[in-house]
């Protein structure tokens, strides 16, 4: 199978202006993502899909591939579909342009599932929470799955709702340490990586924006609302997406050691 990775990158961001061009050490955020995705031996080609001349120039400066896209797309998936429709590929990998620490292990875990089973047409990944603070952070997307790793729901809210523990938290402002460990063993955060069979990607982007998608601002919910399954294997991953200036400073601090 031919696998093409496409990284959507737009210049406008309300929380962190010109985010893809933010420096982390001596490299831009988009360069970190591009180079880490390129480490996967399963990927045949990596492309940045962007609506910005500035981002295109940055990608060109480090020797990367890019394609210019319309500035009118409502989601990253719509942006990569504009590029994918012109490509000869079996699997399209969408890696969010704000995941500077994404690893080839995470990428390959997702891709191997797609290659092995031709009935899987949409895949992503999840990892354990590192703190209760992360669990309550609305910038971090949570996911719950069935016993076969198919997603039941994605949300910015803390899911599942641990009723007794949360009632205690509301009263006391803290969670017992043993219960905290239990919650973190059962709660998972979503990683910004998606793999699609080529034909499903094009079908997906033709679906109307769904109610839950609009409500949560999470496009993967469009697939679930339309009755499609997303497999979300658990991986080991300590990275995080860059959504705010605090995230950016945290990434810079990690790089400095």
Buried (B, 14 or more C-beta within 10 A) or exposed (E): EEBBBBBBBBBEBEEBEBBBBBEBEEBBBBBBBBBBBBBBEBBBEBBBBBBBEEBBEBBEEEEBBBBBBEEEBEBBBBBBBBBBEEBEBBBBBBBBBBBBBBBBEBBBBBBEBBBEEEEBBBBBBBBBBEEBEBBBBEEBBBBBBEEEBBBEBBBBEBBBEBEEBBEBBEEEEEBEEEBBEBBBEEBBBBBBBBBBBBEBBBBBBEBEBBEBBEEBEBBBBBBBBEEBBBBBBEBEBEBBBBBBEEBBEEBEEBBEE
